[in-house]
Amino acid sequence: MSLLEKTPGLLEALRGEMTPKFLATRSPEGAPNVVPCVSLMPTEDQSDVLFFGNFLLRKSIKNLESDPRVGILVITTELDGWVLKGEFLEFQSTGPYYDRQMNSNLLRYNAYTGIRNAGLIRITSVESKFSISRLQVALEYARAKMSANRAANGDSGGVQIPLPVRKEFARMIAVKVLAWIDDDEKPIVVPALSLQPAGEKSMVAWLGDNDLPAPPAGSQVATNILTFEAISYQAKGRWSSTGKVGVIEVEEVYAGGPPYPGGKVA
């Protein structure tokens, strides 16, 4: 039995065309990058291999060309999820995986373009399985908000986060994630649903109530938000933590979707 098959619920979640999925990669300099990659699907005919469409993934593709190590987060609408690690294998510009991506509901009617190719990733480990209750989301968001009010009063050397980005990250109902490079030098991405702005130059998250890894203090981190309206932004910066609270001093902000996917906005 394959790794994916023996993990209850994971294959079903991966088969969902609209199940939120995130792909974390690392740059040649070792910096994390994380983006939504909803097109990730199981190949079905290859053990523990997923495929995805090369669509709006400019920075991720560049990273994969220099370093095959990846982290993946899968989280359902019921807030059940899995933290995975894997290895990028190759791109295919023809064949059944390319055709399945082009004919998927996600891409068939998009107003921009099709995919350039289909990428294949072999899953090497299932790091964690988690379930988050709605009550837990509300409590952790409230705790992070109290911490954000305190953190906003401190000095920050980060960049000013554009107001539209702050408004999106301030939502409680959205999928937010946090990625970094872990001790084995591989990208890892975990849910950070409580993540929200702390003033104009930083963000804060309450991570203490999940049995999931957290970035070490001083780590470079990347965050991403995906809303139900398919709005996405990525913010990068430096992580500091005190107890159960982590603060990100934001250094860069990127748009995640059209009209300028991957474009730097701060």
Salt bridges, closest charged atoms under 4 A:
GLU44 OE2 - ARG15 NE 2.83
ASP67 OD2 - ARG26 NE 3.35
ASP67 OD2 - ARG69 NH2 2.79
GLU127 OE1 - LYS85 NZ 3.96
GLU168 OE1 - ARG171 NE 2.95
ASP182 OD2 - LYS85 NZ 2.24
ASP184 OD2 - LYS85 NZ 3.09
GLU185 OE1 - ARG26 NH1 3.44
ASP209 OD2 - ARG143 NH1 2.47
ASP209 OD1 - LYS244 NZ 3.75
GLU229 OE1 - ARG171 NH1 2.73
GLU252 OE2 - LYS264 NZ 3.64
